[in-house]
Amino acid sequence: DRLQKEKKHFEKELARAKGKLANEDFVKKAPEHIVDEEKAKLEKYKDMINKVLERIENLKNMIQQ
């Protein structure tokens, strides 16, 4: 359950970052370092989701054994 909650949290944050970066006004008007920070967050959340999914898969495999 905890891993599923983490996954949902990271998915929400990922969607938020994607939304900001998809907004042309944000990308045009925001300082470059802010846009770069959002891009970094996007990659960070993608990585975190992948790690959580990997941990969930490992737990499933352990349970099946």
C-alpha distance (Angstrom), angle and dihedral (degrees) to the residues before:
residue distance angle dihedral
D1 . . .
R2 3.80 . .
L3 3.79 92.2 .
Q4 3.80 91.1 48.7
K5 3.82 89.5 52.3
E6 3.80 90.6 49.5
K7 3.79 90.0 49.2
K8 3.81 92.0 51.8
H9 3.81 91.1 47.9
F10 3.80 92.4 51.3
E11 3.81 91.1 45.8
K12 3.81 90.2 54.4
E13 3.79 91.6 48.9
L14 3.80 90.5 46.7
A15 3.80 90.9 51.7
R16 3.82 90.5 48.5
A17 3.80 92.5 51.9
K18 3.81 91.8 45.5
G19 3.80 89.5 50.4
K20 3.79 92.8 52.7
L21 3.78 92.7 47.8
A22 3.81 91.6 46.7
N23 3.82 89.5 55.6
E24 3.80 104.6 93.5
D25 3.80 92.1 -161.3
F26 3.81 91.1 55.6
V27 3.80 92.4 48.7
K28 3.82 92.8 46.6
K29 3.80 98.5 43.4
A30 3.80 104.1 33.6
P31 3.79 118.9 89.1
E32 3.79 112.3 -96.9
H33 3.80 93.3 -113.8
I34 3.83 90.5 56.4
V35 3.80 91.6 51.3
D36 3.81 89.1 47.6
E37 3.81 89.9 51.0
E38 3.81 90.6 53.2
K39 3.81 90.4 49.5
A40 3.79 89.5 50.9
K41 3.81 90.8 49.1
L42 3.79 89.5 50.8
E43 3.80 91.3 55.3
K44 3.81 92.0 42.8
Y45 3.80 92.8 53.7
K46 3.81 92.1 45.9
D47 3.79 88.5 53.7
M48 3.81 92.9 46.0
I49 3.80 92.0 50.4
N50 3.79 90.1 50.7
K51 3.80 91.1 50.6
V52 3.81 92.0 49.6
L53 3.81 90.9 48.3
E54 3.79 89.4 50.3
R55 3.81 91.3 50.8
I56 3.81 90.8 48.6
E57 3.80 90.1 50.8
N58 3.81 91.2 48.6
L59 3.79 90.8 51.8
K60 3.81 91.2 49.2
N61 3.79 89.9 51.7
M62 3.79 91.9 49.1
I63 3.79 91.4 50.8
Q64 3.80 92.1 49.8
Q65 3.80 92.9 53.4
